[in-house]
Amino acid sequence: METMNEKQAFSERLLQAMHQAKIQVRSPTRLTLEFNLRYTGKPVTTQAVRKWLLGGAIPSQDKIFTLAKWLNVSTEWLRFGETADTNGGVKNRIHVDQDRQTYLVGNTELLSNINKLNDGHKEIIREMVLTLLRLEQTEK
């Protein structure tokens, strides 16, 4: 469960990314409309977007993927604020390099397709992923 500090930090990163992307939309209603034009899942409500902007909630990962793609930032940075650099250090990363962006677009499409499945099938996918992760952990 996210703490209030995590939610507030997400809100600040979202506003920073919007500013850097030159998206002047500050109204939760307008941002909801713009987001829903890009999101292939069930539309979000204005109340949900208002919580994102005011530090009351963090969207689900599939929504973060959509926001990150739209705002041209990494999903890791948008959600967590820091990402590891190639030298093992930590840095804030706003802009996504071309290779990473291509990777994220592929993941976004996959998540979008999974999101179109019914709840039962989504649960099967979730369990498969968790099982595969457990298998990989035991192989190490």
N, CA, C and O of each residue as an XYZ file, in Angstrom:
560
protein
N       0.840     -1.186      0.000
C       0.000      0.000      0.000
C       0.882      1.245      0.000
O       1.863      1.313      0.741
N       0.539      2.221     -0.822
C       1.353      3.414     -0.937
C       1.135      4.332      0.262
O       0.027      4.437      0.790
N       2.196      4.985      0.673
C       2.067      5.976      1.734
C       1.683      7.307      1.114
O       1.756      7.484     -0.102
N       1.277      8.233      1.958
C       0.897      9.555      1.467
C       2.090     10.229      0.792
O       1.913     10.949     -0.190
N       3.306     10.005      1.305
C       4.484     10.606      0.691
C       4.698     10.066     -0.720
O       5.051     10.828     -1.621
N       4.492      8.770     -0.928
C       4.643      8.184     -2.263
C       3.624      8.783     -3.225
O       3.947      9.084     -4.374
N       2.409      8.951     -2.756
C       1.350      9.517     -3.594
C       1.657     10.959     -3.955
O       1.472     11.369     -5.101
N       2.123     11.729     -2.984
C       2.467     13.123     -3.236
C       3.654     13.223     -4.185
O       3.675     14.079     -5.070
N       4.638     12.353     -4.003
C       5.818     12.362     -4.879
C       5.414     11.996     -6.308
O       5.922     12.580     -7.265
N       4.501     11.031     -6.455
C       4.012     10.685     -7.795
C       3.340     11.901     -8.432
O       3.571     12.207     -9.602
N       2.510     12.585     -7.655
C       1.810     13.767     -8.159
C       2.807     14.824     -8.653
O       2.612     15.425     -9.709
N       3.854     15.038     -7.890
C       4.865     16.030     -8.281
C       5.577     15.608     -9.567
O       5.833     16.447    -10.431
N       5.902     14.316     -9.707
C       6.550     13.847    -10.938
C       5.609     13.970    -12.122
O       6.034     14.347    -13.214
N       4.333     13.657    -11.919
C       3.345     13.780    -12.993
C       3.266     15.234    -13.470
O       3.285     15.495    -14.673
N       3.180     16.162    -12.546
C       3.116     17.579    -12.916
C       4.401     18.028    -13.603
O       4.361     18.807    -14.556
N       5.543     17.537    -13.119
C       6.829     17.880    -13.741
C       6.890     17.345    -15.174
O       7.317     18.054    -16.085
N       6.467     16.105    -15.370
C       6.484     15.505    -16.707
C       5.527     16.247    -17.642
O       5.840     16.458    -18.814
N       4.367     16.640    -17.125
C       3.411     17.393    -17.944
C       4.018     18.730    -18.354
O       3.876     19.162    -19.498
N       4.689     19.373    -17.420
C       5.323     20.661    -17.721
C       6.404     20.496    -18.791
O       6.467     21.274    -19.743
N       7.255     19.476    -18.626
C       8.331     19.268    -19.595
C       7.806     18.864    -20.971
O       8.433     19.149    -21.991
N       6.647     18.195    -20.990
C       6.033     17.807    -22.266
C       5.204     18.953    -22.842
O       4.578     18.816    -23.892
N       5.211     20.088    -22.134
C       4.474     21.285    -22.554
C       2.969     21.030    -22.651
O       2.283     21.553    -23.529
N       2.484     20.215    -21.726
C       1.044     19.958    -21.638
C       0.512     20.895    -20.565
O       0.798     20.730    -19.379
N      -0.253     21.866    -20.993
C      -0.723     22.923    -20.111
C      -2.028     22.580    -19.403
O      -2.571     23.403    -18.667
N      -2.520     21.392    -19.617
C      -3.790     20.982    -19.026
C      -3.622     20.834    -17.521
O      -2.854     19.986    -17.067
N      -4.309     21.621    -16.764
C      -4.262     21.520    -15.297
C      -5.620     21.114    -14.731
O      -5.709     20.715    -13.570
N      -6.655     21.208    -15.518
C      -7.990     20.840    -15.074
C      -8.120     19.316    -15.061
O      -7.840     18.670    -16.071
N      -8.538     18.734    -13.943
C      -8.724     17.288    -13.900
C      -9.709     16.790    -14.969
O      -9.534     15.699    -15.512
N     -10.723     17.575    -15.265
C     -11.702     17.180    -16.281
C     -11.054     17.098    -17.654
O     -11.259     16.130    -18.385
N     -10.284     18.101    -18.000
C      -9.614     18.117    -19.306
C      -8.534     17.033    -19.386
O      -8.392     16.369    -20.413
N      -7.783     16.859    -18.309
C      -6.749     15.826    -18.286
C      -7.380     14.435    -18.406
O      -6.826     13.555    -19.064
N      -8.525     14.245    -17.776
C      -9.240     12.973    -17.890
C      -9.594     12.696    -19.342
O      -9.391     11.585    -19.832
N     -10.113     13.684    -20.020
C     -10.472     13.535    -21.428
C      -9.244     13.186    -22.261
O      -9.277     12.246    -23.056
N      -8.161     13.941    -22.083
C      -6.936     13.702    -22.839
C      -6.374     12.314    -22.554
O      -5.942     11.619    -23.473
N      -6.377     11.907    -21.287
C      -5.867     10.585    -20.925
C      -6.718      9.491    -21.557
O      -6.182      8.555    -22.150
N      -8.035      9.599    -21.437
C      -8.926      8.563    -21.951
C      -8.861      8.431    -23.474
O      -9.187      7.373    -24.014
N      -8.445      9.489    -24.172
C      -8.249      9.393    -25.619
C      -7.072      8.481    -25.953
O      -7.021      7.903    -27.039
N      -6.136      8.350    -25.031
C      -4.919      7.571    -25.252
C      -4.967      6.186    -24.605
O      -4.217      5.293    -24.998
N      -5.830      6.007    -23.635
C      -5.889      4.771    -22.855
C      -6.916      3.823    -23.463
O      -8.045      4.220    -23.750
N      -6.516      2.569    -23.657
C      -7.418      1.614    -24.307
C      -8.255      0.803    -23.323
O      -9.119      0.032    -23.739
N      -8.014      0.964    -22.050
C      -8.804      0.253    -21.047
C     -10.084      1.003    -20.713
O     -10.511      1.909    -21.429
N     -10.677      0.595    -19.604
C     -11.888      1.263    -19.125
C     -11.554      2.712    -18.783
O     -10.587      2.959    -18.063
N     -12.326      3.672    -19.279
C     -12.011      5.089    -19.026
C     -11.918      5.389    -17.535
O     -12.642      4.816    -16.721
N     -11.017      6.295    -17.199
C     -10.880      6.723    -15.809
C     -11.839      7.874    -15.542
O     -12.316      8.532    -16.467
N     -12.106      8.100    -14.291
C     -13.015      9.181    -13.901
C     -12.229     10.443    -13.580
O     -11.027     10.395    -13.318
N     -12.914     11.550    -13.604
C     -12.301     12.822    -13.227
C     -11.841     12.777    -11.774
O     -10.805     13.348    -11.434
N     -12.594     12.111    -10.925
C     -12.217     12.001     -9.512
C     -10.880     11.271     -9.362
O     -10.050     11.657     -8.539
N     -10.669     10.212    -10.162
C      -9.402      9.468    -10.100
C      -8.249     10.365    -10.531
O      -7.212     10.398     -9.868
N      -8.414     11.087    -11.625
C      -7.351     11.965    -12.118
C      -7.079     13.085    -11.128
O      -5.926     13.468    -10.928
N      -8.114     13.608    -10.514
C      -7.934     14.649     -9.496
C      -7.050     14.121     -8.368
O      -6.184     14.838     -7.866
N      -7.269     12.862     -7.970
C      -6.437     12.260     -6.915
C      -4.986     12.125     -7.370
O      -4.066     12.318     -6.575
N      -4.775     11.791     -8.661
C      -3.401     11.707     -9.176
C      -2.717     13.057     -9.041
O      -1.568     13.140     -8.606
N      -3.430     14.114     -9.416
C      -2.854     15.462     -9.429
C      -2.638     16.037     -8.033
O      -1.717     16.824     -7.818
N      -3.477     15.649     -7.096
C      -3.412     16.209     -5.744
C      -2.688     15.321     -4.748
O      -2.633     15.640     -3.561
N      -2.128     14.201     -5.218
C      -1.378     13.329     -4.320
C      -2.244     12.428     -3.476
O      -1.833     12.006     -2.396
N      -3.445     12.124     -3.952
C      -4.339     11.252     -3.208
C      -4.301      9.807     -3.657
O      -4.801      8.930     -2.952
N      -3.710      9.535     -4.832
C      -3.680      8.167     -5.349
C      -2.608      8.045     -6.424
O      -2.208      9.024     -7.054
N      -2.160      6.811     -6.609
C      -1.239      6.470     -7.691
C      -1.999      5.547     -8.623
O      -2.596      4.572     -8.167
N      -1.992      5.835     -9.931
C      -2.739      4.971    -10.861
C      -2.111      3.587    -10.968
O      -0.959      3.377    -10.588
N      -2.887      2.655    -11.490
C      -2.386      1.303    -11.710
C      -1.303      1.319    -12.783
O      -1.170      2.289    -13.529
N      -0.532      0.237    -12.854
C       0.625      0.191    -13.740
C       0.257      0.403    -15.202
O       0.993      1.075    -15.925
N      -0.866     -0.157    -15.656
C      -1.247      0.027    -17.060
C      -1.538      1.497    -17.366
O      -1.274      1.967    -18.472
N      -2.072      2.207    -16.400
C      -2.323      3.645    -16.593
C      -1.014      4.429    -16.558
O      -0.846      5.403    -17.292
N      -0.094      4.002    -15.707
C       1.221      4.650    -15.666
C       1.937      4.459    -16.998
O       2.600      5.379    -17.477
N       1.813      3.272    -17.608
C       2.403      3.043    -18.928
C       1.851      4.033    -19.943
O       2.604      4.606    -20.731
N       0.542      4.235    -19.923
C      -0.081      5.171    -20.859
C       0.395      6.594    -20.601
O       0.733      7.318    -21.538
N       0.424      6.997    -19.333
C       0.905      8.337    -18.993
C       2.356      8.523    -19.424
O       2.707      9.551    -20.003
N       3.193      7.536    -19.142
C       4.615      7.641    -19.470
C       4.834      7.753    -20.970
O       5.653      8.550    -21.428
N       4.109      6.963    -21.724
C       4.239      7.022    -23.180
C       3.810      8.404    -23.688
O       4.495      9.006    -24.515
N       2.694      8.891    -23.195
C       2.166     10.192    -23.610
C       3.139     11.313    -23.240
O       3.361     12.228    -24.033
N       3.717     11.246    -22.047
C       4.559     12.323    -21.542
C       6.038     12.132    -21.875
O       6.872     12.966    -21.523
N       6.358     11.035    -22.554
C       7.734     10.722    -22.963
C       8.695     10.657    -21.777
O       9.762     11.270    -21.781
N       8.281      9.896    -20.761
C       9.134      9.623    -19.605
C       9.158      8.118    -19.379
O       8.330      7.389    -19.927
N      10.092      7.660    -18.585
C      10.127      6.230    -18.286
C       9.050      5.905    -17.253
O       8.737      6.720    -16.385
N       8.503      4.727    -17.360
C       7.489      4.305    -16.394
C       8.091      4.202    -14.995
O       7.438      4.533    -14.005
N       9.334      3.743    -14.919
C       9.989      3.603    -13.612
C      10.127      4.964    -12.941
O       9.841      5.116    -11.754
N      10.567      5.951    -13.715
C      10.724      7.282    -13.134
C       9.376      7.841    -12.702
O       9.255      8.388    -11.606
N       8.366      7.710    -13.548
C       7.056      8.264    -13.215
C       6.507      7.620    -11.947
O       5.948      8.308    -11.093
N       6.661      6.315    -11.820
C       6.104      5.622    -10.654
C       6.968      5.781     -9.403
O       6.456      6.050     -8.317
N       8.293      5.612     -9.568
C       9.159      5.542     -8.393
C      10.105      6.732     -8.228
O      10.601      6.981     -7.129
N      10.354      7.465     -9.308
C      11.178      8.658     -9.201
C      12.645      8.469     -9.471
O      13.328      9.432     -9.820
N      13.149      7.284     -9.328
C      14.559      7.033     -9.574
C      14.690      5.750    -10.362
O      13.904      4.817    -10.199
N      15.690      5.717    -11.214
C      16.000      4.497    -11.942
C      17.495      4.289    -11.921
O      18.260      5.248    -11.824
N      17.911      3.054    -12.010
C      19.342      2.754    -11.991
C      19.947      3.128    -13.333
O      19.357      2.866    -14.382
N      21.118      3.738    -13.302
C      21.813      4.003    -14.555
C      22.683      2.795    -14.904
O      22.751      1.837    -14.134
N      23.334      2.837    -16.034
C      24.100      1.688    -16.501
C      25.360      1.463    -15.676
O      25.954      0.388    -15.766
N      25.789      2.431    -14.880
C      26.979      2.276    -14.054
C      26.639      1.798    -12.652
O      27.508      1.766    -11.781
N      25.390      1.427    -12.425
C      24.997      0.918    -11.117
C      24.554      1.994    -10.153
O      24.069      1.675     -9.067
N      24.701      3.250    -10.508
C      24.254      4.335     -9.650
C      22.772      4.589     -9.853
O      22.106      3.891    -10.617
N      22.274      5.579     -9.172
C      20.862      5.927     -9.316
C      20.777      7.346     -9.833
O      21.530      8.223     -9.408
N      19.858      7.563    -10.751
C      19.666      8.905    -11.277
C      18.195      9.093    -11.596
O      17.478      8.124    -11.848
N      17.755     10.312    -11.587
C      16.414     10.614    -12.053
C      16.452     10.607    -13.570
O      17.345     11.203    -14.172
N      15.509      9.949    -14.182
C      15.498      9.891    -15.640
C      14.147     10.395    -16.132
O      13.104      9.825    -15.814
N      14.184     11.468    -16.910
C      12.960     12.024    -17.457
C      12.744     11.496    -18.856
O      11.723     10.859    -19.118
N      13.655     11.735    -19.746
C      13.466     11.352    -21.138
C      13.895      9.916    -21.375
O      14.901      9.462    -20.830
N      13.151      9.225    -22.165
C      13.403      7.827    -22.459
C      14.235      7.744    -23.726
O      13.915      8.393    -24.722
N      15.316      6.938    -23.699
C      16.084      6.798    -24.925
C      15.287      5.973    -25.935
O      14.320      5.305    -25.568
N      15.686      6.017    -27.186
C      14.905      5.406    -28.261
C      14.722      3.905    -28.057
O      13.622      3.393    -28.263
N      15.781      3.181    -27.656
C      15.653      1.739    -27.444
C      14.661      1.451    -26.329
O      13.816      0.566    -26.464
N      14.754      2.181    -25.245
C      13.852      1.972    -24.112
C      12.416      2.312    -24.503
O      11.483      1.618    -24.099
N      12.235      3.370    -25.283
C      10.900      3.769    -25.707
C      10.269      2.669    -26.554
O       9.086      2.370    -26.397
N      11.041      2.070    -27.442
C      10.534      0.981    -28.266
C      10.099     -0.176    -27.383
O       9.052     -0.782    -27.611
N      10.901     -0.479    -26.382
C      10.574     -1.549    -25.447
C       9.277     -1.232    -24.708
O       8.411     -2.095    -24.569
N       9.146      0.006    -24.234
C       7.944      0.385    -23.499
C       6.703      0.351    -24.383
O       5.630     -0.038    -23.922
N       6.832      0.748    -25.631
C       5.693      0.709    -26.533
C       5.207     -0.725    -26.689
O       4.002     -0.977    -26.676
N       6.142     -1.673    -26.837
C       5.761     -3.078    -26.930
C       5.065     -3.548    -25.673
O       4.066     -4.263    -25.751
N       5.574     -3.160    -24.511
C       4.932     -3.539    -23.259
C       3.572     -2.890    -23.115
O       2.636     -3.506    -22.604
N       3.459     -1.667    -23.556
C       2.178     -0.975    -23.470
C       1.130     -1.702    -24.301
O      -0.011     -1.866    -23.868
N       1.517     -2.132    -25.484
C       0.581     -2.865    -26.338
C       0.179     -4.186    -25.684
O      -0.993     -4.562    -25.699
N       1.156     -4.883    -25.113
C       0.852     -6.135    -24.422
C      -0.096     -5.895    -23.260
O      -1.094     -6.601    -23.111
N       0.213     -4.899    -22.432
C      -0.661     -4.589    -21.296
C      -2.046     -4.155    -21.757
O      -3.051     -4.488    -21.128
N      -2.094     -3.425    -22.837
C      -3.377     -3.002    -23.386
C      -4.207     -4.210    -23.799
O      -5.408     -4.267    -23.538
N      -3.559     -5.173    -24.446
C      -4.282     -6.383    -24.860
C      -4.726     -7.202    -23.657
O      -5.838     -7.730    -23.639
N      -3.869     -7.310    -22.659
C      -4.252     -8.036    -21.441
C      -5.423     -7.338    -20.775
O      -6.336     -7.992    -20.270
N      -5.400     -6.020    -20.773
C      -6.467     -5.246    -20.145
C      -7.825     -5.472    -20.810
O      -8.866     -5.272    -20.185
N      -7.812     -5.887    -22.077
C      -9.061     -6.146    -22.796
C      -9.694     -7.481    -22.418
O     -10.858     -7.730    -22.732
N      -8.925     -8.344    -21.742
C      -9.437     -9.654    -21.354
C     -10.438     -9.523    -20.204
O     -10.454     -8.523    -19.486
N     -11.267    -10.550    -20.049
C     -12.181    -10.536    -18.902
C     -11.387    -10.808    -17.624
O     -10.235    -11.239    -17.689
N     -11.992    -10.562    -16.479
C     -11.283    -10.663    -15.199
C     -10.720    -12.055    -14.950
O      -9.630    -12.182    -14.392
N     -11.424    -13.085    -15.344
C     -10.939    -14.451    -15.153
C      -9.663    -14.712    -15.929
O      -8.723    -15.313    -15.408
N      -9.630    -14.260    -17.177
C      -8.431    -14.450    -17.993
C      -7.272    -13.585    -17.499
O      -6.114    -13.998    -17.564
N      -7.582    -12.392    -17.009
C      -6.527    -11.551    -16.437
C      -5.884    -12.250    -15.242
O      -4.667    -12.197    -15.066
N      -6.695    -12.896    -14.433
C      -6.175    -13.608    -13.265
C      -5.278    -14.764    -13.685
O      -4.270    -15.032    -13.031
N      -5.629    -15.451    -14.766
C      -4.780    -16.530    -15.283
C      -3.422    -15.970    -15.699
O      -2.385    -16.552    -15.380
N      -3.425    -14.849    -16.404
C      -2.179    -14.211    -16.834
C      -1.345    -13.831    -15.614
O      -0.139    -14.076    -15.579
N      -1.991    -13.231    -14.613
C      -1.300    -12.842    -13.388
C      -0.612    -14.035    -12.740
O       0.556    -13.963    -12.359
N      -1.356    -15.140    -12.621
C      -0.807    -16.345    -11.995
C       0.333    -16.929    -12.823
O       1.315    -17.412    -12.259
N       0.222    -16.895    -14.152
C       1.299    -17.399    -15.013
C       2.568    -16.579    -14.810
O       3.659    -17.136    -14.686
N       2.427    -15.274    -14.777
C       3.587    -14.404    -14.594
C       4.236    -14.671    -13.239
O       5.458    -14.793    -13.155
N       3.440    -14.761    -12.183
C       3.987    -15.027    -10.857
C       4.690    -16.385    -10.805
O       5.747    -16.516    -10.188
N       4.111    -17.379    -11.442
C       4.732    -18.702    -11.491
C       6.061    -18.662    -12.229
O       7.045    -19.243    -11.771
N       6.096    -17.975    -13.374
C       7.341    -17.852    -14.135
C       8.407    -17.109    -13.335
O       9.579    -17.483    -13.371
N       8.018    -16.075    -12.623
C       8.976    -15.345    -11.794
C       9.531    -16.243    -10.691
O      10.730    -16.217    -10.414
N       8.667    -17.035    -10.062
C       9.134    -17.970     -9.028
C      10.111    -18.980     -9.624
O      11.125    -19.299     -9.003
N       9.816    -19.484    -10.819
C      10.708    -20.445    -11.474
C      12.067    -19.823    -11.766
O      13.103    -20.451    -11.550
N      12.059    -18.600    -12.252
C      13.325    -17.928    -12.544
C      14.130    -17.688    -11.281
O      15.358    -17.774    -11.300
N      13.446    -17.386    -10.178
C      14.148    -17.162     -8.910
C      14.844    -18.439     -8.443
O      15.960    -18.387     -7.927
N      14.183    -19.588     -8.623
C      14.771    -20.848     -8.179
C      15.893    -21.318     -9.087
O      16.743    -22.100     -8.661
N      15.913    -20.849    -10.353
C      16.962    -21.223    -11.284
C      18.260    -20.488    -11.016
O      19.316    -20.912    -11.484
N      18.201    -19.407    -10.281
C      19.409    -18.589    -10.022
C      20.248    -19.148     -8.928
O      21.288    -18.579     -8.596
